[in-house]
Amino acid sequence: MLYNIDINKMNKLMSNNDDARQIIPQLLRNHRNTISTISHEIRNPLTLVSSALQVMEKQNPELKDIPHWSQVMGDVDFIIQLLEELSAFNSSNELYYRTAFEKRCNLFCNLARHK
């Protein structure tokens, strides 16, 4: 994750160096593409697991009575939510330090609450 100081340093490098002006934007695009690919590759099997659990619950309503069933369903929903937040964060064109900080706080609050 880039902080304001990192962005300021990159902007300074790009203003002073032609090679950096070409390389840094490409690196940032590659980084966004990598995050997007990883998120996609995690989301696909997770969607299959979520769907299978929903089918199992529909066909076997007694599963709701198993002690940890709701925890498993909640965990899957939580991971899906985290991936959605990652995708939204990754696809944003402008990063604001305050927004990134708030997202990080929300993420940690969700993680703490989820345990």
MMTF fields as JSON, N, C-alpha, C and O atoms, coordinates in Angstrom:
{
  "mmtfVersion": "1.0.0",
  "mmtfProducer": "UNKNOWN",
  "numBonds": 459,
  "numAtoms": 460,
  "numGroups": 115,
  "numChains": 1,
  "numModels": 1,
  "chainsPerModel": [1],
  "groupsPerChain": [115],
  "chainIdList": ["A"],
  "bondAtomList": [4, 2, 8, 6, 12, 10, 16, 14, 20, 18, 24, 22, 28, 26, 32, 30, 36, 34, 40, 38, 44, 42, 48, 46, 52, 50, 56, 54, 60, 58, 64, 62, 68, 66, 72, 70, 76, 74, 80, 78, 84, 82, 88, 86, 92, 90, 96, 94, 100, 98, 104, 102, 108, 106, 112, 110, 116, 114, 120, 118, 124, 122, 128, 126, 132, 130, 136, 134, 140, 138, 144, 142, 148, 146, 152, 150, 156, 154, 160, 158, 164, 162, 168, 166, 172, 170, 176, 174, 180, 178, 184, 182, 188, 186, 192, 190, 196, 194, 200, 198, 204, 202, 208, 206, 212, 210, 216, 214, 220, 218, 224, 222, 228, 226, 232, 230, 236, 234, 240, 238, 244, 242, 248, 246, 252, 250, 256, 254, 260, 258, 264, 262, 268, 266, 272, 270, 276, 274, 280, 278, 284, 282, 288, 286, 292, 290, 296, 294, 300, 298, 304, 302, 308, 306, 312, 310, 316, 314, 320, 318, 324, 322, 328, 326, 332, 330, 336, 334, 340, 338, 344, 342, 348, 346, 352, 350, 356, 354, 360, 358, 364, 362, 368, 366, 372, 370, 376, 374, 380, 378, 384, 382, 388, 386, 392, 390, 396, 394, 400, 398, 404, 402, 408, 406, 412, 410, 416, 414, 420, 418, 424, 422, 428, 426, 432, 430, 436, 434, 440, 438, 444, 442, 448, 446, 452, 450, 456, 454],
  "bondOrderList": [1, 1, 1, 1, 1, 1, 1, 1, 1, 1, 1, 1, 1, 1, 1, 1, 1, 1, 1, 1, 1, 1, 1, 1, 1, 1, 1, 1, 1, 1, 1, 1, 1, 1, 1, 1, 1, 1, 1, 1, 1, 1, 1, 1, 1, 1, 1, 1, 1, 1, 1, 1, 1, 1, 1, 1, 1, 1, 1, 1, 1, 1, 1, 1, 1, 1, 1, 1, 1, 1, 1, 1, 1, 1, 1, 1, 1, 1, 1, 1, 1, 1, 1, 1, 1, 1, 1, 1, 1, 1, 1, 1, 1, 1, 1, 1, 1, 1, 1, 1, 1, 1, 1, 1, 1, 1, 1, 1, 1, 1, 1, 1, 1, 1],
  "groupList": [{"groupName": "MET", "atomNameList": ["N", "CA", "C", "O"], "elementList": ["N", "C", "C", "O"], "formalChargeList": [0, 0, 0, 0], "bondAtomList": [1, 0, 2, 1, 3, 2], "bondOrderList": [1, 1, 2], "singleLetterCode": "M", "chemCompType": "L-PEPTIDE LINKING"}, {"groupName": "LEU", "atomNameList": ["N", "CA", "C", "O"], "elementList": ["N", "C", "C", "O"], "formalChargeList": [0, 0, 0, 0], "bondAtomList": [1, 0, 2, 1, 3, 2], "bondOrderList": [1, 1, 2], "singleLetterCode": "L", "chemCompType": "L-PEPTIDE LINKING"}, {"groupName": "TYR", "atomNameList": ["N", "CA", "C", "O"], "elementList": ["N", "C", "C", "O"], "formalChargeList": [0, 0, 0, 0], "bondAtomList": [1, 0, 2, 1, 3, 2], "bondOrderList": [1, 1, 2], "singleLetterCode": "Y", "chemCompType": "L-PEPTIDE LINKING"}, {"groupName": "ASN", "atomNameList": ["N", "CA", "C", "O"], "elementList": ["N", "C", "C", "O"], "formalChargeList": [0, 0, 0, 0], "bondAtomList": [1, 0, 2, 1, 3, 2], "bondOrderList": [1, 1, 2], "singleLetterCode": "N", "chemCompType": "L-PEPTIDE LINKING"}, {"groupName": "ILE", "atomNameList": ["N", "CA", "C", "O"], "elementList": ["N", "C", "C", "O"], "formalChargeList": [0, 0, 0, 0], "bondAtomList": [1, 0, 2, 1, 3, 2], "bondOrderList": [1, 1, 2], "singleLetterCode": "I", "chemCompType": "L-PEPTIDE LINKING"}, {"groupName": "ASP", "atomNameList": ["N", "CA", "C", "O"], "elementList": ["N", "C", "C", "O"], "formalChargeList": [0, 0, 0, 0], "bondAtomList": [1, 0, 2, 1, 3, 2], "bondOrderList": [1, 1, 2], "singleLetterCode": "D", "chemCompType": "L-PEPTIDE LINKING"}, {"groupName": "LYS", "atomNameList": ["N", "CA", "C", "O"], "elementList": ["N", "C", "C", "O"], "formalChargeList": [0, 0, 0, 0], "bondAtomList": [1, 0, 2, 1, 3, 2], "bondOrderList": [1, 1, 2], "singleLetterCode": "K", "chemCompType": "L-PEPTIDE LINKING"}, {"groupName": "SER", "atomNameList": ["N", "CA", "C", "O"], "elementList": ["N", "C", "C", "O"], "formalChargeList": [0, 0, 0, 0], "bondAtomList": [1, 0, 2, 1, 3, 2], "bondOrderList": [1, 1, 2], "singleLetterCode": "S", "chemCompType": "L-PEPTIDE LINKING"}, {"groupName": "ALA", "atomNameList": ["N", "CA", "C", "O"], "elementList": ["N", "C", "C", "O"], "formalChargeList": [0, 0, 0, 0], "bondAtomList": [1, 0, 2, 1, 3, 2], "bondOrderList": [1, 1, 2], "singleLetterCode": "A", "chemCompType": "L-PEPTIDE LINKING"}, {"groupName": "ARG", "atomNameList": ["N", "CA", "C", "O"], "elementList": ["N", "C", "C", "O"], "formalChargeList": [0, 0, 0, 0], "bondAtomList": [1, 0, 2, 1, 3, 2], "bondOrderList": [1, 1, 2], "singleLetterCode": "R", "chemCompType": "L-PEPTIDE LINKING"}, {"groupName": "GLN", "atomNameList": ["N", "CA", "C", "O"], "elementList": ["N", "C", "C", "O"], "formalChargeList": [0, 0, 0, 0], "bondAtomList": [1, 0, 2, 1, 3, 2], "bondOrderList": [1, 1, 2], "singleLetterCode": "Q", "chemCompType": "L-PEPTIDE LINKING"}, {"groupName": "PRO", "atomNameList": ["N", "CA", "C", "O"], "elementList": ["N", "C", "C", "O"], "formalChargeList": [0, 0, 0, 0], "bondAtomList": [1, 0, 2, 1, 3, 2], "bondOrderList": [1, 1, 2], "singleLetterCode": "P", "chemCompType": "L-PEPTIDE LINKING"}, {"groupName": "HIS", "atomNameList": ["N", "CA", "C", "O"], "elementList": ["N", "C", "C", "O"], "formalChargeList": [0, 0, 0, 0], "bondAtomList": [1, 0, 2, 1, 3, 2], "bondOrderList": [1, 1, 2], "singleLetterCode": "H", "chemCompType": "L-PEPTIDE LINKING"}, {"groupName": "THR", "atomNameList": ["N", "CA", "C", "O"], "elementList": ["N", "C", "C", "O"], "formalChargeList": [0, 0, 0, 0], "bondAtomList": [1, 0, 2, 1, 3, 2], "bondOrderList": [1, 1, 2], "singleLetterCode": "T", "chemCompType": "L-PEPTIDE LINKING"}, {"groupName": "GLU", "atomNameList": ["N", "CA", "C", "O"], "elementList": ["N", "C", "C", "O"], "formalChargeList": [0, 0, 0, 0], "bondAtomList": [1, 0, 2, 1, 3, 2], "bondOrderList": [1, 1, 2], "singleLetterCode": "E", "chemCompType": "L-PEPTIDE LINKING"}, {"groupName": "VAL", "atomNameList": ["N", "CA", "C", "O"], "elementList": ["N", "C", "C", "O"], "formalChargeList": [0, 0, 0, 0], "bondAtomList": [1, 0, 2, 1, 3, 2], "bondOrderList": [1, 1, 2], "singleLetterCode": "V", "chemCompType": "L-PEPTIDE LINKING"}, {"groupName": "TRP", "atomNameList": ["N", "CA", "C", "O"], "elementList": ["N", "C", "C", "O"], "formalChargeList": [0, 0, 0, 0], "bondAtomList": [1, 0, 2, 1, 3, 2], "bondOrderList": [1, 1, 2], "singleLetterCode": "W", "chemCompType": "L-PEPTIDE LINKING"}, {"groupName": "GLY", "atomNameList": ["N", "CA", "C", "O"], "elementList": ["N", "C", "C", "O"], "formalChargeList": [0, 0, 0, 0], "bondAtomList": [1, 0, 2, 1, 3, 2], "bondOrderList": [1, 1, 2], "singleLetterCode": "G", "chemCompType": "PEPTIDE LINKING"}, {"groupName": "PHE", "atomNameList": ["N", "CA", "C", "O"], "elementList": ["N", "C", "C", "O"], "formalChargeList": [0, 0, 0, 0], "bondAtomList": [1, 0, 2, 1, 3, 2], "bondOrderList": [1, 1, 2], "singleLetterCode": "F", "chemCompType": "L-PEPTIDE LINKING"}, {"groupName": "CYS", "atomNameList": ["N", "CA", "C", "O"], "elementList": ["N", "C", "C", "O"], "formalChargeList": [0, 0, 0, 0], "bondAtomList": [1, 0, 2, 1, 3, 2], "bondOrderList": [1, 1, 2], "singleLetterCode": "C", "chemCompType": "L-PEPTIDE LINKING"}],
  "groupTypeList": [0, 1, 2, 3, 4, 5, 4, 3, 6, 0, 3, 6, 1, 0, 7, 3, 3, 5, 5, 8, 9, 10, 4, 4, 11, 10, 1, 1, 9, 3, 12, 9, 3, 13, 4, 7, 13, 4, 7, 12, 14, 4, 9, 3, 11, 1, 13, 1, 15, 7, 7, 8, 1, 10, 15, 0, 14, 6, 10, 3, 11, 14, 1, 6, 5, 4, 11, 12, 16, 7, 10, 15, 0, 17, 5, 15, 5, 18, 4, 4, 10, 1, 1, 14, 14, 1, 7, 8, 18, 3, 7, 7, 3, 14, 1, 2, 2, 9, 13, 8, 18, 14, 6, 9, 19, 3, 1, 18, 19, 3, 1, 8, 9, 12, 6],
  "groupIdList": [1, 2, 3, 4, 5, 6, 7, 8, 9, 10, 11, 12, 13, 14, 15, 16, 17, 18, 19, 20, 21, 22, 23, 24, 25, 26, 27, 28, 29, 30, 31, 32, 33, 34, 35, 36, 37, 38, 39, 40, 41, 42, 43, 44, 45, 46, 47, 48, 49, 50, 51, 52, 53, 54, 55, 56, 57, 58, 59, 60, 61, 62, 63, 64, 65, 66, 67, 68, 69, 70, 71, 72, 73, 74, 75, 76, 77, 78, 79, 80, 81, 82, 83, 84, 85, 86, 87, 88, 89, 90, 91, 92, 93, 94, 95, 96, 97, 98, 99, 100, 101, 102, 103, 104, 105, 106, 107, 108, 109, 110, 111, 112, 113, 114, 115],
  "secStructList": [7, 7, 7, 2, 2, 2, 2, 2, 2, 2, 2, 2, 2, 2, 2, 2, 7, 2, 2, 2, 2, 2, 2, 2, 2, 2, 2, 2, 2, 2, 2, 2, 2, 2, 2, 2, 2, 2, 2, 2, 2, 2, 2, 2, 2, 2, 2, 2, 2, 2, 2, 2, 2, 2, 2, 2, 2, 2, 2, 7, 4, 4, 4, 4, 4, 1, 6, 6, 2, 2, 2, 2, 2, 2, 2, 2, 2, 2, 2, 2, 2, 2, 2, 2, 2, 2, 2, 2, 2, 2, 2, 7, 1, 1, 7, 7, 2, 2, 2, 2, 2, 2, 2, 2, 2, 2, 2, 2, 2, 2, 2, 2, 2, 2, 7],
  "xCoordList": [0.839, 0.0, 0.886, 1.901, 0.503, 1.29, 0.772, -0.434, 1.674, 1.332, 1.609, 2.258, 1.122, 1.326, 2.79, 3.129, 3.669, 5.1, 5.631, 6.466, 5.15, 5.558, 5.093, 5.852, 3.858, 3.309, 4.076, 4.392, 4.37, 5.144, 6.533, 7.011, 7.172, 8.5, 8.427, 9.294, 7.401, 7.257, 7.01, 7.568, 6.176, 5.916, 7.19, 7.431, 7.999, 9.262, 10.209, 10.849, 10.282, 11.111, 10.654, 11.47, 9.335, 8.812, 9.046, 9.233, 9.035, 9.253, 10.717, 11.036, 11.617, 13.054, 13.696, 14.848, 12.968, 13.6, 12.646, 11.559, 13.07, 12.225, 11.951, 10.839, 12.962, 12.765, 11.732, 10.857, 11.842, 10.884, 9.48, 8.511, 9.356, 8.048, 7.376, 6.148, 8.162, 7.608, 7.413, 6.427, 8.35, 8.347, 7.331, 6.622, 7.242, 6.388, 4.916, 4.274, 4.349, 2.936, 2.709, 1.683, 3.672, 3.551, 3.597, 2.84, 4.484, 4.555, 3.247, 2.769, 2.678, 1.413, 0.285, -0.544, 0.247, -0.762, -0.562, -1.527, 0.687, 0.98, 0.552, 0.016, 0.79, 0.399, -1.123, -1.62, -1.859, -3.327, -3.82, -4.745, -3.206, -3.598, -3.317, -4.118, -2.192, -1.842, -2.85, -3.32, -3.187, -4.171, -5.519, -6.198, -5.899, -7.167, -7.177, -8.171, -6.086, -5.986, -6.057, -6.767, -5.328, -5.339, -6.748, -7.245, -7.384, -8.745, -9.693, -10.52, -9.574, -10.425, -10.202, -11.157, -8.942, -8.622, -9.085, -9.38, -9.151, -9.67, -11.196, -11.829, -11.767, -13.227, -13.9, -14.955, -13.323, -13.956, -14.197, -15.342, -13.189, -13.478, -14.322, -15.089, -14.171, -14.978, -16.461, -17.317, -16.758, -18.143, -18.691, -19.845, -17.864, -18.293, -18.573, -19.57, -17.705, -17.897, -19.179, -19.985, -19.354, -20.548, -21.817, -22.787, -21.809, -22.979, -23.249, -24.399, -22.206, -22.373, -22.959, -23.835, -22.483, -23.015, -24.484, -25.278, -24.848, -26.244, -27.139, -28.246, -26.672, -27.445, -27.592, -28.673, -26.483, -26.543, -27.568, -28.344, -27.568, -28.496, -29.942, -30.845, -30.148, -31.511, -32.029, -33.194, -31.154, -31.564, -31.605, -32.298, -30.874, -30.798, -30.979, -29.996, -32.2, -32.442, -31.909, -31.665, -31.734, -31.224, -29.782, -29.303, -29.088, -27.712, -27.655, -26.651, -28.736, -28.774, -28.632, -28.243, -28.951, -28.883, -27.494, -27.235, -26.609, -25.244, -24.56, -24.666, -23.851, -23.303, -22.498, -22.646, -21.679, -20.808, -21.235, -20.49, -22.423, -22.866, -22.975, -22.481, -23.611, -23.779, -22.425, -22.246, -21.476, -20.132, -19.454, -18.814, -19.59, -19.002, -19.62, -18.901, -20.945, -21.619, -21.189, -20.973, -21.068, -20.613, -19.183, -18.851, -18.332, -16.933, -16.832, -16.051, -17.616, -17.611, -18.092, -17.486, -19.166, -19.678, -18.647, -18.495, -17.944, -16.926, -15.776, -15.307, -15.33, -14.236, -14.701, -13.936, -15.946, -16.493, -16.502, -16.152, -16.899, -16.919, -15.505, -15.31, -14.528, -13.15, -12.657, -11.983, -12.992, -12.591, -13.265, -12.651, -14.523, -15.212, -14.548, -14.389, -14.158, -13.472, -12.108, -11.695, -11.419, -10.121, -10.285, -9.503, -11.294, -11.542, -11.902, -11.415, -12.748, -13.141, -11.934, -11.753, -11.118, -9.921, -8.944, -8.35, -8.783, -7.833, -8.272, -7.426, -9.559, -10.03, -10.181, -10.484, -9.973, -10.076, -8.884, -7.757, -9.135, -8.082, -7.266, -6.079, -7.886, -7.173, -7.192, -8.223, -6.057, -5.954, -5.828, -4.963, -6.671, -6.589, -6.155, -6.704, -5.18, -4.623, -5.717, -5.77, -6.587, -7.625, -8.559, -8.905, -8.959, -9.851, -9.172, -9.789, -7.91, -7.184, -7.06, -7.204, -6.795, -6.68, -8.004, -8.031, -9.104, -10.425, -10.745, -11.286, -10.418, -10.657, -9.87, -10.378, -8.613, -7.779, -8.376, -8.416, -8.836, -9.471, -10.719, -10.94, -11.538, -12.746, -12.393, -13.056, -11.351, -10.92, -10.525, -10.955, -9.699, -9.248, -10.397, -10.446, -11.322, -12.495, -13.332, -13.801, -13.518, -14.273, -13.583, -14.224, -12.249, -11.495, -11.633, -11.854, -11.505, -11.593, -12.986, -13.136, -14.007, -15.384, -15.709, -16.51, -15.073, -15.379, -14.795, -15.302, -13.764, -13.121, -14.005, -13.659],
  "yCoordList": [-1.165, 0.0, 1.23, 1.278, 2.2, 3.415, 4.481, 4.71, 5.121, 6.229, 7.527, 7.531, 8.621, 9.926, 10.185, 10.695, 9.839, 10.107, 9.305, 9.797, 8.065, 7.238, 7.872, 7.939, 8.332, 8.955, 10.234, 10.508, 11.011, 12.243, 11.933, 12.625, 10.916, 10.529, 10.045, 10.376, 9.266, 8.791, 9.962, 10.007, 10.902, 12.068, 12.876, 13.379, 12.999, 13.729, 12.993, 13.605, 11.675, 10.874, 11.023, 11.182, 10.969, 11.049, 12.432, 12.555, 13.459, 14.802, 15.039, 15.899, 14.262, 14.463, 13.42, 13.582, 12.347, 11.239, 10.665, 10.186, 10.722, 10.221, 8.73, 8.281, 7.952, 6.504, 6.211, 5.364, 6.912, 6.719, 7.092, 6.452, 8.127, 8.568, 7.455, 7.376, 6.602, 5.494, 4.241, 3.521, 3.993, 2.737, 2.74, 1.751, 3.81, 3.831, 3.607, 2.784, 4.302, 4.013, 2.555, 1.961, 1.99, 0.594, -0.336, -1.304, -0.04, -0.846, -0.768, -1.774, 0.421, 0.579, -0.181, -0.804, -0.134, -0.911, -2.406, -3.14, -2.855, -4.274, -4.697, -5.788, -3.837, -4.125, -4.276, -5.224, -3.332, -3.419, -4.684, -5.337, -5.034, -6.25, -7.498, -8.433, -7.518, -8.672, -8.834, -9.942, -7.734, -7.791, -8.259, -9.072, -7.752, -8.149, -9.643, -10.327, -10.141, -11.563, -12.437, -13.442, -12.061, -12.84, -12.864, -13.918, -11.704, -11.624, -12.505, -13.217, -12.458, -13.272, -14.769, -15.544, -15.162, -16.58, -17.099, -18.286, -16.238, -16.644, -16.672, -17.568, -15.681, -15.548, -16.732, -17.182, -17.244, -18.341, -19.58, -20.025, -20.163, -21.347, -21.023, -21.86, -19.801, -19.417, -19.361, -19.736, -18.903, -18.878, -20.297, -20.548, -21.223, -22.623, -23.187, -23.881, -22.895, -23.372, -22.771, -23.475, -21.471, -20.799, -21.394, -21.65, -21.608, -22.198, -23.611, -23.976, -24.394, -25.769, -25.765, -26.572, -24.866, -24.789, -24.379, -24.905, -23.451, -23.022, -24.162, -24.34, -24.927, -26.077, -27.116, -27.664, -27.378, -28.35, -27.916, -28.736, -26.635, -26.125, -26.21, -26.531, -25.921, -25.983, -27.427, -27.676, -28.377, -29.778, -30.439, -31.438, -29.887, -30.464, -29.36, -28.923, -28.901, -27.788, -28.035, -27.091, -29.301, -29.612, -29.145, -29.063, -28.839, -28.332, -27.04, -26.751, -26.264, -25.008, -25.245, -24.346, -26.467, -26.8, -27.253, -27.375, -27.501, -27.903, -26.699, -25.584, -26.915, -25.796, -24.757, -23.562, -25.157, -24.198, -23.864, -23.212, -24.305, -24.06, -22.564, -22.094, -21.834, -20.398, -19.689, -18.711, -20.176, -19.595, -19.818, -18.909, -21.018, -21.33, -20.428, -19.848, -20.308, -19.459, -18.002, -17.298, -17.558, -16.192, -15.97, -14.909, -16.981, -16.877, -16.734, -15.926, -17.513, -17.444, -16.059, -15.446, -15.571, -14.241, -13.159, -12.2, -13.32, -12.349, -12.315, -11.236, -13.464, -13.52, -12.897, -12.191, -13.157, -12.549, -11.027, -10.311, -10.542, -9.096, -8.511, -7.442, -9.199, -8.718, -8.641, -7.683, -9.642, -9.627, -8.486, -7.871, -8.204, -7.086, -5.758, -4.884, -5.609, -4.395, -4.276, -3.183, -5.386, -5.373, -4.947, -4.141, -5.483, -5.126, -3.65, -2.971, -3.155, -1.744, -0.85, 0.159, -1.221, -0.438, -0.479, 0.539, -1.628, -1.801, -1.056, -0.587, -0.941, -0.318, 1.198, 1.865, 1.738, 3.194, 3.855, 3.366, 4.946, 5.638, 6.568, 6.777, 7.129, 8.044, 7.474, 7.0, 7.523, 7.044, 8.242, 9.101, 8.28, 9.313, 8.637, 7.605, 9.214, 8.607, 8.384, 7.317, 9.353, 9.233, 8.068, 7.275, 7.964, 6.881, 5.534, 4.598, 5.429, 4.175, 3.845, 2.689, 4.857, 4.645, 4.157, 3.227, 4.792, 4.383, 2.956, 2.182, 2.599, 1.233, 0.234, -0.828, 0.585, -0.301, -0.455, -1.562, 0.643, 0.575, -0.297, -1.126, -0.112, -0.932, -2.405, -3.268, -2.695, -4.069, -4.697, -5.804, -3.98, -4.52, -4.643, -5.595, -3.685, -3.782, -5.005, -5.73, -5.23, -6.405, -7.696, -8.645, -7.717, -8.918, -9.171, -10.307, -8.122, -8.274, -8.729, -9.592, -8.148, -8.498, -9.921, -10.603, -10.357, -11.667, -12.803, -13.923, -12.546, -13.615, -14.006, -14.888],
  "zCoordList": [0.0, 0.0, 0.0, 0.694, -0.765, -0.871, 0.074, 0.168, 0.761, 1.629, 0.897, -0.15, 1.442, 0.803, 0.512, -0.556, 1.453, 1.25, 0.066, -0.692, -0.097, -1.235, -2.543, -3.51, -2.569, -3.773, -4.095, -5.253, -3.053, -3.265, -3.814, -4.713, -3.29, -3.788, -5.231, -6.04, -5.558, -6.936, -7.887, -8.983, -7.463, -8.311, -8.531, -9.628, -7.49, -7.619, -8.576, -9.43, -8.413, -9.317, -10.771, -11.678, -10.972, -12.34, -12.95, -14.161, -12.121, -12.674, -13.021, -13.842, -12.385, -12.603, -13.507, -13.911, -13.834, -14.528, -15.579, -15.255, -16.828, -17.923, -17.81, -18.088, -17.401, -17.254, -16.168, -16.345, -15.057, -13.962, -14.409, -14.001, -15.249, -15.749, -16.552, -16.59, -17.189, -17.964, -17.11, -17.266, -16.218, -15.459, -14.318, -14.137, -13.554, -12.363, -12.701, -12.048, -13.694, -14.012, -14.435, -14.107, -15.162, -15.571, -14.358, -14.283, -13.415, -12.191, -11.404, -10.88, -11.326, -10.614, -11.311, -10.647, -12.647, -13.392, -13.164, -12.951, -13.207, -12.97, -11.57, -11.379, -10.607, -9.223, -9.123, -8.514, -9.728, -9.706, -10.397, -9.914, -11.526, -12.242, -11.416, -11.408, -10.728, -9.883, -8.755, -8.497, -8.081, -6.996, -7.538, -6.91, -8.69, -9.304, -9.633, -9.389, -10.178, -10.529, -9.286, -9.272, -8.249, -7.003, -6.419, -6.024, -6.367, -5.836, -6.638, -6.067, -7.943, -8.821, -8.58, -8.51, -8.456, -8.268, -6.904, -6.764, -5.918, -4.603, -4.638, -4.079, -5.3, -5.324, -6.03, -5.583, -7.113, -7.863, -7.013, -6.933, -6.374, -5.556, -4.322, -3.848, -3.809, -2.653, -3.024, -2.223, -4.216, -4.695, -4.8, -4.453, -5.277, -5.35, -3.961, -3.761, -3.01, -1.631, -1.05, -0.443, -1.243, -0.725, -1.327, -0.613, -2.624, -3.291, -2.787, -2.545, -2.632, -2.134, -0.729, -0.419, 0.118, 1.481, 1.472, 2.251, 0.601, 0.509, 0.022, 0.531, -0.951, -1.45, -0.34, -0.124, 0.362, 1.463, 2.512, 3.004, 2.847, 3.855, 3.376, 4.149, 2.106, 1.559, 1.544, 1.855, 1.18, 1.109, 2.489, 2.682, 3.429, 4.78, 5.818, 6.417, 6.045, 6.968, 8.385, 9.137, 8.736, 10.082, 10.272, 11.403, 9.177, 9.289, 10.089, 10.74, 10.04, 10.803, 12.296, 13.041, 12.734, 14.155, 14.601, 15.798, 13.652, 13.998, 14.642, 14.132, 15.769, 16.542, 15.75, 16.007, 14.826, 14.16, 12.729, 11.998, 12.329, 10.964, 10.664, 9.638, 11.542, 11.29, 11.276, 10.551, 12.069, 12.066, 10.717, 10.188, 10.157, 8.845, 7.775, 6.961, 7.775, 6.795, 6.956, 5.969, 8.203, 8.47, 8.013, 7.486, 8.215, 7.779, 6.269, 5.766, 5.553, 4.083, 3.638, 2.759, 4.235, 3.884, 4.195, 3.438, 5.305, 5.708, 4.691, 4.327, 4.24, 3.247, 1.93, 1.273, 1.545, 0.334, 0.474, -0.464, 1.637, 1.883, 1.805, 1.226, 2.378, 2.316, 0.869, 0.491, 0.069, -1.339, -2.1, -2.973, -1.771, -2.412, -2.045, -2.897, -0.772, -0.34, -1.012, -1.398, -1.149, -1.832, -3.284, -3.79, -3.952, -5.346, -5.482, -6.387, -4.592, -4.642, -4.4, -5.081, -3.435, -3.13, -4.297, -4.655, -4.875, -5.975, -7.233, -7.995, -7.461, -8.686, -8.575, -9.564, -7.387, -7.244, -7.93, -7.842, -8.598, -9.339, -8.464, -8.718, -7.438, -6.568, -5.169, -4.691, -4.521, -3.157, -2.22, -2.398, -1.262, -0.242, 1.042, 1.429, 1.693, 2.899, 3.929, 4.54, 4.136, 5.147, 4.807, 5.683, 3.563, 3.148, 3.347, 3.857, 2.95, 3.125, 4.607, 5.005, 5.418, 6.857, 7.437, 8.243, 7.022, 7.51, 7.08, 7.869, 5.84, 5.375, 6.203, 6.564, 6.506, 7.302, 8.7, 9.238, 9.287, 10.609, 10.553, 11.436, 9.514, 9.367, 9.212, 9.787, 8.438, 8.239, 9.573, 9.896, 10.349, 11.629, 12.623, 13.402, 12.598, 13.471, 13.105, 13.983, 11.792, 11.343, 11.749, 12.199, 11.58, 11.964, 13.467, 13.886, 14.274, 15.729, 16.133, 16.998, 15.506, 15.827, 15.414, 16.053, 14.334, 13.764, 14.592, 14.535, 15.343, 16.129, 17.237, 18.022]
}
